[in-house]
Structures are given as C-alpha cells and as structure tokens.
Amino acid sequence: MVVVSDVGDSLFEGETVVTGPNGEAHLHTVDDGLIAIRSSSKVHIEKYLALSQPTDGISINFLEGAIRSISGWVNKLNPGAYSLKTPA
C-alpha cells in the first residue's frame, strides 16, 4: 500500500492506492490520462508502461470503492492496451 499525501508524489507499477473515508486521489499519468479515486477506495496498479513503444500498456485493478478513468495516449496508440479490471 502506498500513502500519497503531497501533490507531485509518484506512483509506480505494483503499488496499491487506498483512500480513506474523507479522502480521494487524482492521478495524472505520463500519457496525459487521469485516474480519479474516490473516498474509501482501493486500486492496484498492475502494469504501467508508457514509452511510446508497441509494448506499452496500462492495467489497473479496481478492488473496491469508486473510480473514474480517462485514458491517455497509450490507449490511443495501441487500442486494447488499457484495461480497468473491476470486481463485477
């Protein structure tokens, strides 16, 4: 689990973000995407590779709570390279 408390903190592949009942996180990705993690949520970043290569891909495992995601150029350059897994 990772605690992100300051603007500009970095997250990396393999980390999990957990927000408290009064918190939320807005993640701006290097491919110009946005991930908004609402209060009382848990999200695991399974894969994040954005190097303008055919192997680029993003895989996010949404475990609980509420999330909103706007994909960036990784998905535009390689449709299907972006996945958001949900419990349902």
C-alpha positions in Angstrom: 0.0 0.0 0.0 1.2 3.5 -0.7 0.4 6.7 1.0 0.2 9.7 -1.3 -0.2 12.9 0.5 1.6 15.6 -1.5 1.0 17.0 -4.9 3.6 15.6 -7.2 4.2 12.3 -5.4 4.9 9.4 -7.8 3.2 6.0 -8.0 4.8 3.0 -9.7 3.7 -0.3 -11.2 2.8 -2.8 -8.5 1.7 -0.2 -5.9 -1.8 -0.1 -4.3 -3.6 3.2 -3.6 -6.1 3.2 -0.7 -8.2 6.3 0.1 -9.8 6.9 3.5 -13.4 7.9 4.1 -12.7 11.6 3.7 -10.0 11.4 1.0 -9.6 11.0 -2.7 -6.7 10.9 -5.1 -6.4 12.4 -8.6 -3.6 10.7 -10.6 -2.3 12.4 -13.7 -0.5 9.8 -15.8 2.6 10.4 -18.0 0.5 9.6 -21.1 -1.9 12.5 -20.2 -4.6 10.3 -18.7 -6.5 10.8 -15.5 -7.5 8.4 -12.7 -9.8 9.8 -10.0 -10.0 7.5 -7.0 -12.9 8.4 -4.7 -13.2 8.1 -0.9 -13.0 4.6 0.7 -11.5 3.0 -2.4 -8.7 0.6 -3.2 -6.8 0.4 -6.6 -3.8 -1.7 -7.6 -1.6 -0.5 -10.5 -0.7 -3.9 -12.1 1.1 -2.6 -15.2 2.1 0.9 -16.3 4.4 1.2 -19.2 4.3 4.3 -21.4 7.4 4.7 -23.5 5.8 5.2 -27.0 6.6 1.6 -27.8 4.3 -1.3 -29.1 4.8 -3.0 -25.7 3.2 -0.1 -23.8 0.2 -0.9 -21.7 -1.7 0.0 -18.6 -3.6 -2.4 -16.4 -5.4 -1.2 -13.3 -7.2 -3.5 -10.9 -10.1 -1.7 -9.2 -10.7 -3.6 -5.9 -13.3 -1.5 -4.1 -15.0 1.9 -3.9 -15.4 4.3 -6.8 -13.1 5.3 -9.7 -13.2 7.3 -12.8 -10.6 6.9 -15.5 -9.8 8.8 -18.7 -7.2 7.0 -20.8 -4.3 8.8 -22.4 -2.2 8.3 -25.5 -1.2 4.7 -24.7 -4.8 3.6 -25.4 -5.0 5.8 -28.5 -1.7 4.5 -30.0 -2.5 0.9 -29.1 -6.2 0.2 -28.6 -6.7 -2.5 -26.1 -3.5 -1.8 -24.2 -5.5 -0.1 -21.5 -7.5 -2.2 -19.1 -9.5 -1.4 -16.0 -10.4 -4.6 -14.1 -13.4 -4.5 -11.7 -14.8 -6.9 -9.1 -18.0 -7.3 -11.1 
